[in-house]
Amino acid sequence: MGLTQRGCASRMRDLFRVEFIMYAVIATGGKQYRVEEGSVLRIEKLTAEPGAEVKFDDVLLVGSGDSVKVGAPKLAGASVSATVQRHGQGDKVSIVKFRRRKHYLRMKNHRQKFTEIKVTGISAG
């Protein structure tokens, strides 16, 4: 059964189809995130309400296929818009400090707050 069989040639064509998806690298909450349109990610907690539109102006890089624009350090006029999906808390992290034979034990717990956003658009500026 070779590639000349009906349907196989179109499947091979689909394997080599190249789609250029626009992506960007944004900075928020002291971290950097690579985002694409439609992607959902968790970032440090924002003050916006769920359903609100937020705009990130700290865009470090915008790319699509072979064309990449890099800022120094930020791209002028570039922005990423997103919608706030929900707010929440991450998993519980336990911190234990212990010294054997010294009667020393400290136990603490922490849950980091986050905002889940969905990227709705990328503007290269």
N, C-alpha and C positions, 0 to 999 in steps of 0.2 A: 504494500500500500504506500505509494509515493505521494509527493506533494501535488501531483496533478489530479488527484482524486477530488471530486466535487466538494467544496467547502474548506479543504485544507489550505488552499492558497489564501483565502480571505482570513483564516485564522493566523497564518504566518504574517500577513500584512498587519494585523492587529498587534502582534507581538512587537513589531518594529516601529509602531506609531509613536511619535514623540510629541507629548503635549507639554507646553511650557506653562508652568503654574507660577504665578507671581507670588513671591515670598518676601518677607521683611524681617529684620532683627530689631526688636524694640527693647528699651530699657525702662523698667518700672519696678519699684520696690527694692532697688539695689541689686537686681538681677537682670539678665538678658534672656530674651525668649525669641525663638525663630517661629514665626507665625505665617500661616497661609489663610486665604479667604475661606471661611467656613470652619476653621479649626476651633476647637474648644480647649481652653487651658485654665489652669488654676494659678492665680497670681496672689501677691500679698493683698491683704484686705483694703478695699477702697470704700469711700464714704457714700458712693452712689447707691440708689435704691435698685432692687431687682426690676428689670425691664427698661432701665434707663440707658441712654446712649452715652458712651464715653469715648474720648478721643485721645490718642497717644501721639504727642508731638516729638518725643525723644526717639526718633528713628535713626538707627545707626547704619543700616544697609537695606537696599531694595534690589531685588534681582528677579529676572525672568529669562530663563534659558541661558544664553551666552552673555546677555547684557546685565551687568552688575554695576550699581551705583553705590559707592562707599563714601560715607561722610567723614569729616575730620573735625571733631568727633561725631557731629550730627549732620544729617541731610537737611538743608534749608528747604522749607516748604513741603516736606514729606510728612504724611500722617497716616495713622492706622485707626480706623473706627471700629468699635465693638459694642455689643450689647451685654449688659450684666444679666447673667442667668440666675445666679443664686449666691448666697453667702453661706459659709459653713466653717466647721472646725476640722482639722486634720486628725490623724490618729494620735493616741496618747503616747507620749515619750516619757519614760521613767529615767530619772537621773539619780544614781546611787554613788555616794562617796563613802568609802569604807577603809578604815585602817585597822588591821588585825592587832589584837592584844593592847589596844590603846583606848578602848571604850569610846570609839568614834564611829558614828553612823549617821549620815544625812541622806534623807530620801525626799525627792521632789518629783512632781509630775508637771507636764506641760502639753497643751494642745494649741497648735498654731492656727490662727484664724486665716481664712482665705476667701477670695472672690472668684467665682467661676464666670468666665466671659466667653462669648462667641464672636469671632472676628467677622465683621460684615463687609469691610472694604479696605483696600490699600491704595493710597495715593502717593505717587512718586514725586510729585511737586514740580 
